[in-house]
Amino acid sequence: MADEKKAAADKADKPAKKPAAKKVAASSETTAAKKPAAKKPAAKKAPAKSESAAADSAPASAAKKAPAAKSSSSTTAASKPAAKKAAATEAESTDKAAKVTTLKMHHLRPAEGSHARKIRVGRGEGGRKGKTAGRGTKGTGARYQVPERFEGGQTPIHMRIPKLPGFRNPFRTEYQVVNVSQIAELFPKGGKVTKADLVDKGAVRKNQLVKVLGDGDISVKVEIVDADKVSQSAKTKIEAAGGSVNES
């Protein structure tokens, strides 16, 4: 048994012999390689070149077509989302138009910035108006008990204005008064009457405003030249007597 096993192992170690047909093929290939290659006719070279050029151009054209196809596919892919977005926006606008049919009070909103938020003062030093709340330290402006009528210690307005009957306006305009009857007595012959003439006759003071009033009667023709003011009744009586009035 041991001898048989050794013989089997030796057979396995030895390489198997190749068939003779393969050796013959190998020898024919070597002889073909040793022989010089037959020269091809010159006419066949041009078609070979053209075939190689066609082979070279074919991949280039295929490469050019491939990016074009890719670009067209990308444009179509990009146009699809844009079309979807446009359709979505149109649908939203139509939905909004359909929802808002009437304007109601709760739809109204003030313009942006028209309503400023109220400043809460005295809420700690971390805020804008903390601690003294923008009033400063002590003094009248920092007190909340000070009434609005307080004027800092001076006599207030409610004590300065008069309250009893007979109020006298400090901005009044005062006139020296001359009646029509006085003019008739002072100027019996009539003629022009000026303020200087009245001062000379002693009827008024100089450098004062003069007003002619209509108390009494006048029958002489006089011309009031430069009186500051003439009442309506005095004017009618003077004009009825034939005179005239020129107010300065």
LOLUMZA-295121 format. One line per field, with one value per atom (N, C-alpha, C): residue number from 1; residue in one letter; atom name; x, y, z. Coordinates in pm, whole numbers, padded with zeros to 5 digits. Each point is the difference from the previous one (the first is absolute). Example, Ala and Ser with C-alpha at 12.3 -4.5 7.8 and 13.67 -1.06 7.14 Angstrom:
BEGIN
nr: 1;1;1;2;2;2
rest: a;a;a;s;s;s
atom: N;CA;C;N;CA;C
u: 01319;-00089;00090;-00035;00082;-00077
v: -00569;00119;00120;00105;00119;00109
w: 00780;00000;00000;-00072;00006;00073
This chain:
BEGIN
nr: 1;1;1;2;2;2;3;3;3;4;4;4;5;5;5;6;6;6;7;7;7;8;8;8;9;9;9;10;10;10;11;11;11;12;12;12;13;13;13;14;14;14;15;15;15;16;16;16;17;17;17;18;18;18;19;19;19;20;20;20;21;21;21;22;22;22;23;23;23;24;24;24;25;25;25;26;26;26;27;27;27;28;28;28;29;29;29;30;30;30;31;31;31;32;32;32;33;33;33;34;34;34;35;35;35;36;36;36;37;37;37;38;38;38;39;39;39;40;40;40;41;41;41;42;42;42;43;43;43;44;44;44;45;45;45;46;46;46;47;47;47;48;48;48;49;49;49;50;50;50;51;51;51;52;52;52;53;53;53;54;54;54;55;55;55;56;56;56;57;57;57;58;58;58;59;59;59;60;60;60;61;61;61;62;62;62;63;63;63;64;64;64;65;65;65;66;66;66;67;67;67;68;68;68;69;69;69;70;70;70;71;71;71;72;72;72;73;73;73;74;74;74;75;75;75;76;76;76;77;77;77;78;78;78;79;79;79;80;80;80;81;81;81;82;82;82;83;83;83;84;84;84;85;85;85;86;86;86;87;87;87;88;88;88;89;89;89;90;90;90;91;91;91;92;92;92;93;93;93;94;94;94;95;95;95;96;96;96;97;97;97;98;98;98;99;99;99;100;100;100;101;101;101;102;102;102;103;103;103;104;104;104;105;105;105;106;106;106;107;107;107;108;108;108;109;109;109;110;110;110;111;111;111;112;112;112;113;113;113;114;114;114;115;115;115;116;116;116;117;117;117;118;118;118;119;119;119;120;120;120;121;121;121;122;122;122;123;123;123;124;124;124;125;125;125;126;126;126;127;127;127;128;128;128;129;129;129;130;130;130;131;131;131;132;132;132;133;133;133;134;134;134;135;135;135;136;136;136;137;137;137;138;138;138;139;139;139;140;140;140;141;141;141;142;142;142;143;143;143;144;144;144;145;145;145;146;146;146;147;147;147;148;148;148;149;149;149;150;150;150;151;151;151;152;152;152;153;153;153;154;154;154;155;155;155;156;156;156;157;157;157;158;158;158;159;159;159;160;160;160;161;161;161;162;162;162;163;163;163;164;164;164;165;165;165;166;166;166;167;167;167;168;168;168;169;169;169;170;170;170;171;171;171;172;172;172;173;173;173;174;174;174;175;175;175;176;176;176;177;177;177;178;178;178;179;179;179;180;180;180;181;181;181;182;182;182;183;183;183;184;184;184;185;185;185;186;186;186;187;187;187;188;188;188;189;189;189;190;190;190;191;191;191;192;192;192;193;193;193;194;194;194;195;195;195;196;196;196;197;197;197;198;198;198;199;199;199;200;200;200;201;201;201;202;202;202;203;203;203;204;204;204;205;205;205;206;206;206;207;207;207;208;208;208;209;209;209;210;210;210;211;211;211;212;212;212;213;213;213;214;214;214;215;215;215;216;216;216;217;217;217;218;218;218;219;219;219;220;220;220;221;221;221;222;222;222;223;223;223;224;224;224;225;225;225;226;226;226;227;227;227;228;228;228;229;229;229;230;230;230;231;231;231;232;232;232;233;233;233;234;234;234;235;235;235;236;236;236;237;237;237;238;238;238;239;239;239;240;240;240;241;241;241;242;242;242;243;243;243;244;244;244;245;245;245;246;246;246;247;247;247;248;248;248
rest: m;m;m;a;a;a;d;d;d;e;e;e;k;k;k;k;k;k;a;a;a;a;a;a;a;a;a;d;d;d;k;k;k;a;a;a;d;d;d;k;k;k;p;p;p;a;a;a;k;k;k;k;k;k;p;p;p;a;a;a;a;a;a;k;k;k;k;k;k;v;v;v;a;a;a;a;a;a;s;s;s;s;s;s;e;e;e;t;t;t;t;t;t;a;a;a;a;a;a;k;k;k;k;k;k;p;p;p;a;a;a;a;a;a;k;k;k;k;k;k;p;p;p;a;a;a;a;a;a;k;k;k;k;k;k;a;a;a;p;p;p;a;a;a;k;k;k;s;s;s;e;e;e;s;s;s;a;a;a;a;a;a;a;a;a;d;d;d;s;s;s;a;a;a;p;p;p;a;a;a;s;s;s;a;a;a;a;a;a;k;k;k;k;k;k;a;a;a;p;p;p;a;a;a;a;a;a;k;k;k;s;s;s;s;s;s;s;s;s;s;s;s;t;t;t;t;t;t;a;a;a;a;a;a;s;s;s;k;k;k;p;p;p;a;a;a;a;a;a;k;k;k;k;k;k;a;a;a;a;a;a;a;a;a;t;t;t;e;e;e;a;a;a;e;e;e;s;s;s;t;t;t;d;d;d;k;k;k;a;a;a;a;a;a;k;k;k;v;v;v;t;t;t;t;t;t;l;l;l;k;k;k;m;m;m;h;h;h;h;h;h;l;l;l;r;r;r;p;p;p;a;a;a;e;e;e;g;g;g;s;s;s;h;h;h;a;a;a;r;r;r;k;k;k;i;i;i;r;r;r;v;v;v;g;g;g;r;r;r;g;g;g;e;e;e;g;g;g;g;g;g;r;r;r;k;k;k;g;g;g;k;k;k;t;t;t;a;a;a;g;g;g;r;r;r;g;g;g;t;t;t;k;k;k;g;g;g;t;t;t;g;g;g;a;a;a;r;r;r;y;y;y;q;q;q;v;v;v;p;p;p;e;e;e;r;r;r;f;f;f;e;e;e;g;g;g;g;g;g;q;q;q;t;t;t;p;p;p;i;i;i;h;h;h;m;m;m;r;r;r;i;i;i;p;p;p;k;k;k;l;l;l;p;p;p;g;g;g;f;f;f;r;r;r;n;n;n;p;p;p;f;f;f;r;r;r;t;t;t;e;e;e;y;y;y;q;q;q;v;v;v;v;v;v;n;n;n;v;v;v;s;s;s;q;q;q;i;i;i;a;a;a;e;e;e;l;l;l;f;f;f;p;p;p;k;k;k;g;g;g;g;g;g;k;k;k;v;v;v;t;t;t;k;k;k;a;a;a;d;d;d;l;l;l;v;v;v;d;d;d;k;k;k;g;g;g;a;a;a;v;v;v;r;r;r;k;k;k;n;n;n;q;q;q;l;l;l;v;v;v;k;k;k;v;v;v;l;l;l;g;g;g;d;d;d;g;g;g;d;d;d;i;i;i;s;s;s;v;v;v;k;k;k;v;v;v;e;e;e;i;i;i;v;v;v;d;d;d;a;a;a;d;d;d;k;k;k;v;v;v;s;s;s;q;q;q;s;s;s;a;a;a;k;k;k;t;t;t;k;k;k;i;i;i;e;e;e;a;a;a;a;a;a;g;g;g;g;g;g;s;s;s;v;v;v;n;n;n;e;e;e;s;s;s
atom: N;CA;C;N;CA;C;N;CA;C;N;CA;C;N;CA;C;N;CA;C;N;CA;C;N;CA;C;N;CA;C;N;CA;C;N;CA;C;N;CA;C;N;CA;C;N;CA;C;N;CA;C;N;CA;C;N;CA;C;N;CA;C;N;CA;C;N;CA;C;N;CA;C;N;CA;C;N;CA;C;N;CA;C;N;CA;C;N;CA;C;N;CA;C;N;CA;C;N;CA;C;N;CA;C;N;CA;C;N;CA;C;N;CA;C;N;CA;C;N;CA;C;N;CA;C;N;CA;C;N;CA;C;N;CA;C;N;CA;C;N;CA;C;N;CA;C;N;CA;C;N;CA;C;N;CA;C;N;CA;C;N;CA;C;N;CA;C;N;CA;C;N;CA;C;N;CA;C;N;CA;C;N;CA;C;N;CA;C;N;CA;C;N;CA;C;N;CA;C;N;CA;C;N;CA;C;N;CA;C;N;CA;C;N;CA;C;N;CA;C;N;CA;C;N;CA;C;N;CA;C;N;CA;C;N;CA;C;N;CA;C;N;CA;C;N;CA;C;N;CA;C;N;CA;C;N;CA;C;N;CA;C;N;CA;C;N;CA;C;N;CA;C;N;CA;C;N;CA;C;N;CA;C;N;CA;C;N;CA;C;N;CA;C;N;CA;C;N;CA;C;N;CA;C;N;CA;C;N;CA;C;N;CA;C;N;CA;C;N;CA;C;N;CA;C;N;CA;C;N;CA;C;N;CA;C;N;CA;C;N;CA;C;N;CA;C;N;CA;C;N;CA;C;N;CA;C;N;CA;C;N;CA;C;N;CA;C;N;CA;C;N;CA;C;N;CA;C;N;CA;C;N;CA;C;N;CA;C;N;CA;C;N;CA;C;N;CA;C;N;CA;C;N;CA;C;N;CA;C;N;CA;C;N;CA;C;N;CA;C;N;CA;C;N;CA;C;N;CA;C;N;CA;C;N;CA;C;N;CA;C;N;CA;C;N;CA;C;N;CA;C;N;CA;C;N;CA;C;N;CA;C;N;CA;C;N;CA;C;N;CA;C;N;CA;C;N;CA;C;N;CA;C;N;CA;C;N;CA;C;N;CA;C;N;CA;C;N;CA;C;N;CA;C;N;CA;C;N;CA;C;N;CA;C;N;CA;C;N;CA;C;N;CA;C;N;CA;C;N;CA;C;N;CA;C;N;CA;C;N;CA;C;N;CA;C;N;CA;C;N;CA;C;N;CA;C;N;CA;C;N;CA;C;N;CA;C;N;CA;C;N;CA;C;N;CA;C;N;CA;C;N;CA;C;N;CA;C;N;CA;C;N;CA;C;N;CA;C;N;CA;C;N;CA;C;N;CA;C;N;CA;C;N;CA;C;N;CA;C;N;CA;C;N;CA;C;N;CA;C;N;CA;C;N;CA;C;N;CA;C;N;CA;C;N;CA;C;N;CA;C;N;CA;C;N;CA;C;N;CA;C;N;CA;C;N;CA;C;N;CA;C;N;CA;C;N;CA;C;N;CA;C;N;CA;C;N;CA;C;N;CA;C;N;CA;C;N;CA;C;N;CA;C;N;CA;C;N;CA;C;N;CA;C;N;CA;C;N;CA;C;N;CA;C;N;CA;C;N;CA;C;N;CA;C;N;CA;C;N;CA;C;N;CA;C;N;CA;C;N;CA;C;N;CA;C;N;CA;C;N;CA;C;N;CA;C;N;CA;C;N;CA;C;N;CA;C;N;CA;C;N;CA;C;N;CA;C;N;CA;C;N;CA;C;N;CA;C;N;CA;C;N;CA;C;N;CA;C;N;CA;C;N;CA;C;N;CA;C;N;CA;C;N;CA;C;N;CA;C;N;CA;C;N;CA;C;N;CA;C;N;CA;C;N;CA;C;N;CA;C;N;CA;C;N;CA;C;N;CA;C;N;CA;C;N;CA;C
u: 00082;-00082;00085;00106;00090;00065;00033;00062;-00097;-00122;-00100;-00021;00003;-00020;00115;00124;00117;-00006;-00041;-00008;-00104;-00110;-00105;00048;00081;00052;00100;00085;00097;-00067;-00106;-00073;-00061;-00050;-00060;00104;00124;00105;00050;00005;00051;-00101;00046;-00094;-00051;-00125;-00063;00057;00021;00057;-00104;00040;-00090;-00014;-00114;-00020;00093;00026;00093;-00057;-00129;-00062;00036;00007;00032;00143;00089;00140;00013;-00075;00005;-00048;-00105;-00054;00100;00071;00100;00114;00044;00112;-00040;-00124;-00047;-00005;-00035;-00006;00139;00097;00137;00055;-00033;00047;-00066;-00127;-00070;00058;00042;00058;00136;00079;00132;-00007;-00107;-00011;-00027;00056;-00030;-00144;-00059;-00141;-00011;-00100;-00022;-00043;00057;-00033;-00136;-00079;-00134;00009;-00089;00000;-00028;00051;-00015;-00142;-00078;-00138;-00084;00038;-00081;00032;00111;00036;-00100;-00044;-00094;-00130;-00061;-00121;00026;00119;00031;00004;00065;00005;-00139;-00082;-00136;-00079;00025;-00072;00044;00132;00050;-00053;-00009;-00055;-00146;-00073;-00143;-00014;00092;-00005;00031;00097;00033;-00113;-00063;-00106;-00127;-00021;-00123;-00007;00109;-00011;-00017;00065;-00013;-00144;-00062;-00140;-00092;00032;-00082;00016;00128;00024;-00073;-00004;-00071;-00150;-00051;-00144;-00040;00088;-00034;-00023;00092;-00030;-00125;-00022;-00121;-00123;00004;-00115;-00016;00117;-00007;-00058;00047;-00049;-00148;-00047;-00144;-00081;00054;-00073;-00002;00117;00005;-00097;-00009;-00093;-00143;-00032;-00138;-00026;00103;-00017;-00016;00076;-00012;-00132;-00049;-00126;-00119;00011;-00112;-00025;00104;-00028;-00053;00051;-00048;-00149;-00037;-00141;-00085;00053;-00075;-00017;00109;-00008;-00101;00004;-00095;-00143;-00022;-00135;-00042;00096;-00032;-00034;00079;-00028;-00134;-00030;-00131;-00112;00017;-00104;-00017;00113;-00010;-00070;00035;-00064;-00150;-00038;-00144;-00070;00068;-00060;-00019;00103;-00011;-00112;-00007;-00107;-00136;-00008;-00129;-00035;00104;-00027;-00042;00077;-00029;-00107;-00120;-00111;-00049;-00004;-00046;00102;00011;00092;-00071;00058;-00060;00097;-00052;00079;00128;-00005;00119;00104;-00034;00098;00087;-00048;00071;00121;00111;00122;00062;00057;00065;00126;00040;00122;00121;00100;00119;00074;00023;00069;-00091;-00132;-00090;-00034;00004;-00028;00129;00061;00124;-00033;00084;-00022;00029;-00087;00014;00125;00076;00122;-00037;00035;-00027;00121;-00021;00110;00004;00120;00015;-00008;00052;-00005;00140;00090;00133;00105;00124;00110;00037;-00049;00032;-00076;-00108;-00080;00044;-00076;00034;-00026;-00113;-00042;-00013;00108;-00004;00037;-00016;00035;-00075;00059;-00066;-00100;-00015;-00102;00012;00124;00021;-00028;-00030;-00033;00121;00113;00115;-00005;00093;00012;-00053;-00103;-00061;-00049;-00052;-00049;-00148;-00052;-00143;-00040;00087;-00035;-00003;00061;00002;-00117;-00077;-00113;-00127;-00079;-00127;-00114;00024;-00107;-00011;00089;00000;-00118;-00089;-00114;00045;-00082;00035;00000;-00077;-00008;00120;00086;00113;00101;00046;00089;00134;00041;00134;00012;-00107;00006;-00046;-00004;-00047;-00152;-00052;-00144;-00069;-00085;-00060;-00100;-00036;-00085;-00139;-00049;-00136;-00004;00117;00005;00036;00059;00041;-00114;-00093;-00107;-00106;-00063;-00102;-00131;-00072;-00124;-00119;00024;-00110;-00053;-00124;-00054;00087;-00006;00078;00139;00013;00130;00049;00127;00057;00107;-00024;00091;00130;00116;00125;00041;-00060;00037;-00106;-00078;-00107;00058;-00080;00036;-00090;00062;-00074;00004;-00115;-00014;-00039;00042;-00052;-00131;-00106;-00134;-00042;-00059;-00058;-00137;-00104;-00135;-00030;-00105;-00039;-00044;-00067;-00047;00118;00109;00119;00063;00004;00058;-00082;-00133;-00087;00024;00026;00026;00138;00101;00136;00022;-00072;00017;-00139;-00049;-00134;-00006;00112;00002;00025;00033;00027;00141;00021;00131;00072;00132;00080;00033;-00007;00030;00107;00115;00110;00023;00085;00032;00077;00083;00074;-00095;-00106;-00098;-00072;-00033;-00068;00091;00135;00094;00009;00003;00007;-00124;-00116;-00124;-00013;00088;-00006;-00098;-00045;-00099;00066;00125;00072;00143;00070;00141;00081;00121;00083;00063;00037;00061;-00089;-00129;-00095;-00094;-00057;-00096;-00132;-00065;-00123;-00113;-00117;-00118;-00117;-00074;-00116;-00124;-00082;-00123;-00121;-00115;-00120;-00094;00046;-00088;-00028;-00125;-00040;-00035;-00016;-00037;00103;00005;00089;-00073;00013;-00068;00096;00127;00099;00072;00053;00071;00147;00043;00139;00059;00131;00073;00101;-00027;00091;00115;00122;00114;00074;00045;00092;-00039;-00127;-00041;00037;00040;00040;-00120;-00114;-00118;-00124;-00104;-00127;-00112;-00092;-00110;-00097;-00086;-00094;-00106;-00045;-00102;00056;00128;00062;00020;00035;00021;-00128;-00111;-00129;-00045;00021;-00040;00085;00132;00088;-00034;-00023;-00033;-00138;-00092;-00133;00007;00097;00019;00078;00045;00074;00149;00048;00143;00050;00127;00061;00095;00034;00083;00114;00123;00117;00075;-00006;00068;00145;00090;00142;00035
v: -00121;00121;00126;-00008;00116;00027;-00106;00020;00064;-00040;00057;00150;00038;00141;00084;-00053;00074;00019;-00104;00010;00102;00009;00100;00140;00017;00134;00044;-00094;00037;00041;-00066;00036;00140;00031;00133;00110;-00028;00101;00025;-00100;00015;00076;00101;00072;-00088;00031;-00081;00041;-00095;00023;00060;00109;00066;-00084;00014;-00077;00048;-00079;00032;00103;00012;00096;00141;00027;00136;00036;-00097;00027;00035;-00066;00027;00141;00045;00135;00104;-00028;00096;00013;-00113;00006;00075;-00013;00073;00150;00039;00144;00061;-00072;00052;00016;-00096;00011;00116;00025;00113;00131;00005;00124;00025;-00110;00017;00048;-00035;00039;00149;00072;00144;00020;00109;00029;00049;-00045;00039;00145;00074;00142;00014;00088;00027;00101;-00008;00099;00140;00102;00141;00047;-00059;00045;-00024;-00101;-00034;00090;00079;00084;00114;00061;00113;-00040;-00113;-00041;-00026;-00051;-00026;00130;00101;00132;00057;-00009;00054;-00073;-00137;-00076;00044;00025;00044;00139;00089;00135;-00008;-00090;-00017;-00054;-00093;-00057;00106;00091;00107;00101;00034;00102;-00051;-00133;-00057;00024;-00026;00029;00148;00086;00144;00046;-00046;00040;-00055;-00122;-00059;00081;00046;00080;00133;00060;00128;-00017;-00111;-00023;-00024;-00065;-00032;00125;00104;00121;00072;-00001;00066;-00067;-00133;-00073;00028;00007;00030;00138;00101;00137;00010;-00066;00006;-00064;-00113;-00066;00087;00073;00086;00118;00059;00112;-00044;-00117;-00049;-00028;-00055;-00027;00129;00108;00128;00068;-00017;00066;-00063;-00128;-00067;00059;00019;00062;00142;00079;00138;-00001;-00090;-00010;-00040;-00090;-00042;00116;00081;00116;00103;00027;00097;-00047;-00128;-00054;00011;-00025;00008;00143;00099;00140;00046;-00042;00035;-00060;-00123;-00064;00072;00043;00073;00133;00074;00130;-00015;-00102;-00023;-00037;-00078;-00038;00122;00089;00122;00089;00017;00083;-00057;-00129;-00062;00013;-00005;00007;00140;00106;00136;00057;00002;00050;00135;00021;00126;00051;00133;00063;00019;-00054;00010;00072;00030;00079;-00070;-00132;-00072;-00013;00041;00001;00125;00105;00129;-00008;00054;00006;00138;00057;00131;-00011;00113;00003;-00030;-00059;-00038;00124;00005;00112;00111;-00007;00106;-00011;-00119;-00021;-00042;00094;-00030;-00070;-00093;-00074;00089;-00007;00085;-00039;00101;-00024;-00021;-00114;-00030;00046;00104;00060;-00058;00015;-00044;-00149;-00079;-00145;-00061;00073;-00053;00065;-00009;00068;-00066;-00121;-00066;00059;00073;00057;00139;00062;00135;00105;-00013;00102;-00061;-00059;-00061;00096;-00043;00075;00133;00110;00131;00024;-00093;00007;00124;00048;00115;00134;00004;00127;00066;-00068;00056;-00028;00061;-00024;00118;-00021;00100;00123;00094;00123;-00008;00112;00009;-00094;-00013;-00087;-00147;-00038;-00140;-00036;00099;-00026;-00021;-00092;-00021;00073;00056;00071;00146;00053;00141;00028;00093;00030;00073;-00007;00063;00152;00055;00145;00060;-00084;00050;00064;00122;00078;00025;-00086;00011;00100;00045;00091;00142;00037;00135;00007;00122;00018;-00065;-00098;-00073;00086;-00049;00078;00022;-00095;00015;00105;00039;00108;00133;-00003;00124;00068;-00076;00061;00061;00114;00064;-00079;00007;-00076;00088;00126;00088;00076;00055;00080;00123;00050;00118;-00037;-00108;-00040;00105;00042;00103;-00065;00007;-00062;00081;-00062;00077;00031;-00067;00023;00083;00076;00079;00119;00057;00120;00115;00106;00115;00117;00066;00115;00124;00117;00129;00026;00018;00004;00145;00021;00129;-00027;00067;-00020;00102;-00030;00087;00138;00002;00128;00090;-00061;00078;00061;-00075;00051;00117;-00010;00110;00126;-00015;00115;00061;-00086;00049;00059;-00051;00048;00042;00117;00043;00034;00036;00032;-00123;-00111;-00122;00000;-00077;-00008;-00130;-00005;-00119;-00005;-00121;-00023;-00109;00035;-00095;-00025;-00099;-00030;00116;00064;00115;00113;00021;00104;-00034;-00129;-00042;00017;-00029;00019;00150;00086;00144;00052;-00057;00042;-00060;-00098;-00061;-00115;-00052;-00107;-00136;-00019;-00127;00030;-00106;00012;-00034;00056;-00027;-00140;-00048;-00134;-00112;00017;-00102;-00032;-00118;-00040;00073;00040;00079;-00077;-00002;-00065;00098;00011;00090;-00084;00042;-00070;00084;-00063;00066;00056;00041;00057;00147;00037;00137;00015;00129;00031;00097;00000;00090;00050;00132;00059;00071;00011;00066;-00104;00046;-00088;-00007;-00117;-00019;-00119;00001;-00110;-00055;-00119;-00067;-00059;00051;-00033;-00124;-00001;-00105;-00063;-00016;-00068;-00148;-00059;-00142;-00092;00042;-00084;00087;-00037;00074;-00102;00023;-00094;00015;-00099;00001;00108;00023;00105;00139;00024;00130;00021;-00103;00012;00036;-00061;00030;00144;00048;00136;00104;-00026;00095;00004;-00114;-00005;00059;-00016;00060;00154;00055;00145;00052;-00090;00043;-00016;-00055;-00016;-00136;-00032;-00127;-00047;-00131;-00063;-00076;00026;-00075;-00055;-00131;-00063;-00028;00021;-00023;-00146
w: 00000;00000;00000;00073;00007;-00133;-00072;-00132;-00098;00006;-00091;00026;00126;00035;-00050;00010;-00047;-00149;-00070;-00145;-00043;00069;-00033;00026;00110;00032;-00103;-00047;-00103;-00129;-00036;-00122;00011;00119;00020;-00009;00048;-00002;-00141;-00082;-00136;-00085;-00084;-00088;-00110;-00036;-00106;-00135;-00087;-00133;-00091;-00074;-00094;-00125;-00070;-00122;-00111;-00097;-00110;-00093;-00008;-00093;00037;00131;00043;-00035;00011;-00034;-00146;-00084;-00143;-00029;00071;-00021;00043;00111;00049;-00097;-00058;-00095;-00126;-00043;-00120;00026;00124;00033;-00001;00053;00002;-00140;-00089;-00138;-00071;00030;-00062;00047;00127;00052;-00061;-00031;-00058;-00143;-00070;-00139;-00011;-00098;-00016;-00045;00058;-00033;-00142;-00067;-00139;-00006;-00092;-00017;-00063;00061;-00052;-00112;-00094;-00108;00052;-00072;00044;-00007;-00086;-00018;00123;00076;00118;00119;-00004;00115;00020;-00107;00012;00068;-00041;00072;00146;00031;00141;00078;-00061;00068;00019;-00103;00010;00106;00006;00102;00140;00019;00131;00035;-00101;00025;00038;-00071;00034;00140;00036;00135;00105;-00034;00096;00013;-00112;00004;00065;-00008;00057;00150;00077;00145;00028;-00083;00025;-00020;-00109;-00025;00108;00044;00106;00129;00023;00121;-00006;-00123;-00015;00019;-00055;00013;00145;00075;00139;00084;-00002;00079;-00047;-00134;-00050;00055;00001;00053;00148;00072;00144;00026;-00081;00021;-00028;-00104;-00031;00111;00053;00109;00125;00026;00119;-00014;-00122;-00021;00020;-00051;00019;00147;00069;00143;00080;-00042;00070;-00029;-00122;-00036;00072;00032;00069;00139;00088;00130;-00012;-00098;-00019;-00035;-00087;-00038;00119;00084;00118;00097;00019;00090;-00050;-00130;-00058;00020;-00022;00020;00145;00092;00143;00041;-00049;00034;-00056;-00121;-00058;00082;00045;00080;00133;00062;00127;-00018;-00108;-00024;-00022;-00075;-00022;00129;00085;00128;00089;00004;00081;-00050;-00131;-00057;00032;00004;00030;00148;00089;00143;00043;-00040;00042;-00092;00050;-00080;00049;00133;00057;00101;00011;00095;00132;00106;00134;00094;00119;00095;00042;00014;00044;-00110;-00124;-00107;00002;00066;00001;00093;-00044;00079;-00017;00106;-00014;-00083;-00057;-00080;00089;-00060;00076;00050;00130;00060;00050;-00027;00044;00148;00055;00141;00070;00070;00072;00131;00037;00124;00118;00103;00117;00078;00044;00076;00146;00056;00140;00081;00084;00074;00140;00063;00138;00019;-00096;00011;00016;00064;00025;-00088;00044;-00070;-00132;-00023;-00127;-00117;00026;-00107;-00036;-00093;-00047;00108;00071;00095;00139;00047;00131;00111;00124;00120;00007;-00048;00010;-00112;-00094;-00105;-00086;-00021;-00088;00065;00131;00066;00066;00003;00068;00150;00072;00144;00078;00077;00090;-00076;00072;-00061;-00034;-00048;-00029;-00113;-00099;-00113;00035;00113;00041;00092;00045;00090;-00080;00045;-00068;00069;00122;00071;-00043;-00084;-00036;-00093;00034;-00088;-00126;-00102;-00128;00010;00094;00012;00073;00059;00075;-00094;00034;-00086;00064;00090;00058;00113;00057;00113;-00033;-00128;-00034;00012;-00003;00012;-00119;00025;-00112;-00075;-00120;-00089;00058;00078;00055;00111;00049;00098;-00064;-00117;-00066;-00074;-00054;-00079;00093;-00041;00084;-00002;00113;00012;00036;00036;00040;-00121;00007;-00111;-00026;-00124;-00036;-00047;-00069;-00054;-00099;00016;-00086;-00088;-00130;-00094;-00009;00028;-00007;-00143;-00098;-00141;-00073;00075;-00061;-00077;-00090;-00076;00048;00049;00054;-00098;-00016;-00091;00080;-00055;00047;-00074;00076;-00058;-00027;-00122;-00038;-00059;00054;-00052;-00110;-00074;-00112;00051;00114;00056;00038;00051;00034;-00125;-00107;-00125;-00052;00011;-00044;00083;00129;00086;-00027;-00019;-00018;-00139;-00098;-00137;-00055;00042;-00044;-00149;-00059;-00142;-00089;00063;-00076;-00055;-00106;-00063;00037;-00028;00029;00148;00053;00141;00007;00063;00016;00150;00027;00139;00064;-00080;00054;00038;-00079;00034;00130;00018;00123;00122;-00021;00111;00033;-00101;00024;00073;-00033;00066;00140;00034;00134;00008;-00111;00004;00031;-00047;00022;00038;00050;00030;-00125;-00006;-00117;00010;-00116;-00012;00053;-00013;00041;-00116;00003;-00101;00022;-00109;00006;-00067;00069;-00057;00008;-00111;-00009;00024;00099;00033;-00044;-00003;-00055;00104;00120;00102;-00033;-00002;-00032;-00147;-00041;-00138;-00059;-00133;-00072;-00124;-00026;-00116;-00094;00039;-00084;-00085;-00114;-00093;00042;00047;00042;-00076;-00009;-00066;00100;00048;00094;-00082;00025;-00086;00048;00124;00043;00134;00023;00123;-00010;00114;00001;-00014;00052;-00011;00011;-00074;00000;00011;00094;00016;-00117;-00019;-00112;00016;00123;00024;-00026;00041;-00025;-00149;-00072;-00144;-00072;00036;-00065;00029;00124;00034;-00074;-00008;-00070;-00149;-00060;-00142;-00026;00094;-00015;00003;00073;00007;-00119;-00093;-00118;00009;00111;00019;-00051;00032;-00044;00109;-00009;00102;-00070;00044;-00047;00120;00017;00113;-00039;00092;-00027;00022
